[in-house]
């Protein structure tokens, strides 16, 4: 019967270990790149939400201002 352990020399085990380490380093690098890309995209989404919130506040402020002016005009005509 063939036993794999008997065919692995110290040199082959060292090569295998180096290959495994190289691949894990590659995976780590890819995760870092992915994390960086995700952070960039989330920053852009945050900026868009901030802009949307500013626009909504400006519209709400303008609407409230118009309502107050309208109520003042109605009140002035009733005096």
C-alpha positions, 0 to 999 in steps of 0.5 A, a space after each residue: 500500500 502507498 503511504 503519502 507520508 513516506 514520499 514527502 521529503 523535508 525539502 518537499 514539505 518545505 516547498 509545500 509550506 512556502 507555497 501555502 504561505 504564498 497563497 495565504 499572502 495572496 488571499 490576505 492581499 486580495 482581502 485588503 484590496 477588497 476592503 479598500 474598494 468597499 470603503 471607497 464605495 461606502 464613502 461615496 454612498 455616505 457623501 450622496 446621503 449627506 447631499 440628499 439630507 442637505 437637499 431635504 432640509 433645504 426643501 423642508 426649510 423653504 416649505 416651512 418658510 412659505 407656510 409661515 409667510 402664507 399664514 402671516 398674509 392670511 392673518 394680516 388680511 383678517 385684521 
